[in-house]
């Protein structure tokens, strides 16, 4: 069993610690629904496999049930830019007494995946590996040094094939390790257990591939 703690004083909203008390640090970045039970549950699963897992909360405890609510939360004014919150999360995880290495891996879902790529593009803090769930993000990869793993839905109105190819070409142009998987019969949010599009077999397969990727870093 993993131990879970909340750190209200810092940037991290949730921590899941493996039974042994230490492990590779991993930051989970939620989708535009907010930090729901699906993501804290995902963190718990990762912790059970030996990782020290932190969750960012980009909405200050708020969550959305509809796409309209999610758009409103994403656009809501913030005291601190999202990227600064995420950078503080990375530093807190790297400084955690149970962290066994100074660089943190990221796992981002949809909107969180966009930010995971941004963080890989803008070190420091250094990123050890980047996992994307149904997310793409363009831009400059010239400062990136992380391997990437991507999980993509078969049918996805939020991820265009053009944007995906553009990102993949940019990553390849930098000479970075990149691996991706497509999951037949799935749509956006297929790995989020509280969404109607949740597809358990694909989510479980993607999780095992994520664990293997992280352990190989």
Secondary structure, 3 states (H helix, E strand, C coil): CCEEECCCCCCCCEEEECCCCCEEEEEEECCCCCCCHHHHHHHHHHHHCCEEEEECCCCCCCCCCCHHHHHHHHHCCCCCCHHHHHHHHHHHHHHCCCECCCCEEEEEECHHHHHHHHHHHCCCCCEEEEEEECCCCCCCCCCCCCEEEEEEEEECCCCCHHHHHHHHHHHHHCCCCEEEEEEEEEECCCCCCCCCCCCHHHHHHHHHHHHHHHHCC
